[in-house]
Amino acid sequence: MKTILLTLTMLFTGAISYGQNKSAKASIEVDGVCVMCKKRIEKACLKTKGVKFASWNLETHELKLIFDENKTSLNEIASNVTDVGHDTKSFIASKEAYESLDPCCKYRDEAVVEDHE
């Protein structure tokens, strides 16, 4: 009887832990210079399946994320950010994606960066 009870308890505990949400917190550095960049970066993240929270800090360039590890990865999120024209430490935006940015968002141009300070 004890064996059956112990087995049922272990199965029940395993089922509960398997069904729990696997949320991960992470932060990455993303280049950008203005509020338009902030909106674009956050929107690219939130369109990624499994991302629950995305907040990019204009001053520190830190992108804070909460996402479901079962549905996406940090690399996939960073790749989606570069697809809209913003560099991360891991990925560099393509020339076409960067050139599609608004002129005030050209974070690689030192004059634009100085204008935003």
C-alpha positions in Angstrom: 0.0 0.0 0.0 2.8 2.4 0.9 4.5 1.6 -2.5 1.3 2.5 -4.4 0.8 5.7 -2.4 4.5 6.7 -2.9 4.2 6.0 -6.7 1.1 8.0 -7.1 2.6 10.9 -5.1 5.7 10.9 -7.4 3.6 10.8 -10.5 1.3 13.6 -9.3 4.4 15.7 -8.4 6.0 15.0 -11.8 2.8 16.0 -13.6 2.5 19.3 -11.7 6.1 20.3 -12.3 5.9 19.4 -16.0 2.8 21.6 -16.5 4.3 24.7 -14.9 5.3 27.7 -17.0 9.0 27.8 -17.8 9.6 31.6 -17.8 13.2 32.8 -18.1 14.5 36.3 -17.4 17.4 37.7 -19.4 18.9 41.0 -20.6 20.9 41.8 -23.7 22.5 45.0 -25.0 20.8 46.5 -28.1 22.0 49.6 -30.0 19.6 52.4 -30.5 19.3 56.2 -29.9 15.7 57.3 -29.5 12.1 56.6 -28.5 11.3 55.4 -32.0 14.1 52.8 -31.6 12.6 51.8 -28.2 9.2 51.1 -29.7 10.7 49.2 -32.7 12.9 47.0 -30.5 10.2 46.2 -28.0 7.7 45.5 -30.8 10.1 43.1 -32.5 10.5 41.2 -29.2 6.8 41.0 -28.3 6.0 39.7 -31.8 8.3 36.7 -31.0 6.1 33.8 -29.9 6.8 33.1 -26.2 8.0 36.6 -25.2 5.9 37.9 -22.3 7.8 41.1 -21.4 10.3 43.4 -23.2 11.6 46.7 -22.0 14.5 48.6 -23.6 16.3 51.3 -21.7 17.3 54.3 -23.8 20.2 55.3 -21.6 21.7 52.0 -20.8 20.7 50.2 -24.0 19.7 47.2 -21.9 16.8 45.1 -23.1 15.1 43.2 -20.3 13.1 40.2 -21.3 10.8 37.6 -19.8 10.1 34.7 -22.1 9.0 31.1 -22.3 12.0 28.9 -22.9 9.8 26.2 -24.3 8.6 28.5 -27.1 11.6 30.6 -28.0 15.3 31.3 -27.2 17.4 34.3 -26.5 19.1 33.9 -29.8 15.8 33.9 -31.7 14.7 37.1 -29.9 18.1 38.8 -30.7 17.8 37.7 -34.3 14.3 39.3 -34.6 15.7 42.5 -33.1 18.5 42.6 -35.8 15.9 41.9 -38.5 14.3 45.3 -37.7 17.7 47.0 -37.9 19.3 47.0 -34.4 22.6 45.4 -33.5 23.1 43.3 -30.4 26.3 41.8 -29.0 25.5 38.5 -30.6 24.1 39.6 -34.0 24.7 42.5 -36.4 21.8 43.9 -38.4 22.0 43.5 -42.1 22.9 46.5 -44.2 19.4 46.5 -45.7 17.7 46.4 -42.3 19.9 49.2 -40.9 19.3 51.4 -44.0 15.6 51.0 -43.6 15.7 52.8 -40.2 14.5 56.4 -40.0 17.4 58.9 -40.4 17.1 59.9 -36.7 17.6 56.2 -35.7 21.0 55.7 -37.4 22.9 54.7 -34.2 26.1 53.8 -36.2 26.4 57.5 -37.3 28.3 59.5 -34.7 26.6 62.7 -35.6 23.2 61.2 -35.0 24.3 59.8 -31.6 25.7 63.2 -30.6 22.4 64.9 -31.6 20.5 62.6 -29.2 22.7 63.4 -26.2 
